[in-house]
Amino acid sequence: MKEEVKTTVEETEQAEEVLYCEHCGCIIDNEDYSEVDGEIICTDCVERYYCTCDHCGTLLLVEDCYADDDHCLCENCYEQYYTRCDNCDRIIRNEDANAYDGADYCDDCYNDRCCAIHPYSYKPNPIFYGAGNRYFGVELELDVGGQETDNAEEILDLGNHADDCIYIKSDGSLNDGMELVTHPMTLEFHKNYSWKKLLQKCIDLGYRSHQTSTCGLHVHVNRDSLGENRERQEETISRILYFVEQHWNEMLSFSRRSEVAMNRWAARYGYESTPKKILDKAKESYGRYSAVNLCNHATIEFRLFRGTLKYNTLIATLQMVNRICEVAFSCSDEAMQHLSWSAFVTAITEPELIQYLKERRLYVNEEITPEEEL
């Protein structure tokens, strides 16, 4: 009888020691659990339904946490130390938030949407404007007028009145200015774009481009407009390089740069007897500071030209780049080797380009009085 009573007591004590998960109700063995707000939760439920606050380490239900792809926070820590980007909803620390016009932004969204002058490394996803297959991206350096946010905002307000067509970057090669960059546009879109007003605004704000020793006008052309595949594109590019080298003196005059400035910012690769040989030489001496920069995967960059705030010069430069690309695309190597400068310019029909060539005394010996460059 005593043994039966003893057994019953032991069973009762064991029954009192059984733990149940407050979440799923299962029996918990071997202390395989966690305490959350005084409740016993089995490890399986913790892993499935709970997370740990990244700031204070507290366990909390996933449905109660403040989370994004990089953060999991309890309500208390979120309210005290964090906020969300008003554009992308990313969680950011209060001290890392960029306040602008009554809203908070992460660094990426602030640079994309709010910062008037972006760092030099800034490179947004391109937006293509106009119908066609050849696009031109312009980098126009401005100097003298200052790297002023108010100035940049005025330029952006005018240049982006309809769409986000331009952005502005800092540039360490300038003394007291900044760089205006367009998204890729067709030649026709550039002609219809508000360049006249934009350039005049830059002048009114005190900027100069041609009348400096620092400014360039760089033109990017998309590689896929130069051929249907990489091999065909390289053939076209080789003839572009050949044209520039064969007519170097004319291109130097067209550029408005001095030989010294050209050697510093847009050096030539050097003449060879065939387009392929010049391309081979260029591949051996890749460098960004070349007359035609081949370092970019998606574009080639014409770096020859001195900066300008004169509308006709800007449009004529784009037309010249397009003409060179067209001739290189349509000609054979042999035809390119026999193409004279006079034959090239005689075929030109664009009035802006003809006007500019006459000003530079590059149009069939016809001379006119040029307007002042700014």
Helices and strands as residue ranges (DSSP letters): H 2-16, E 19-20, E 27-28, E 33-36, E 39-42, H 43-49, E 50-52, E 59-61, G 62-64, E 66-67, E 72-73, H 75-81, E 82-84, E 91-93, G 94-96, E 98-100, E 103-105, H 107-109, I 110-114, E 136-142, H 149-159, E 166-169, E 178-182, H 187-192, H 195-204, E 216-222, G 223-225, H 230-246, H 248-255, H 259-265, H 275-284, E 292-293, E 299-306, H 311-330, H 333-337, H 341-346, H 351-359
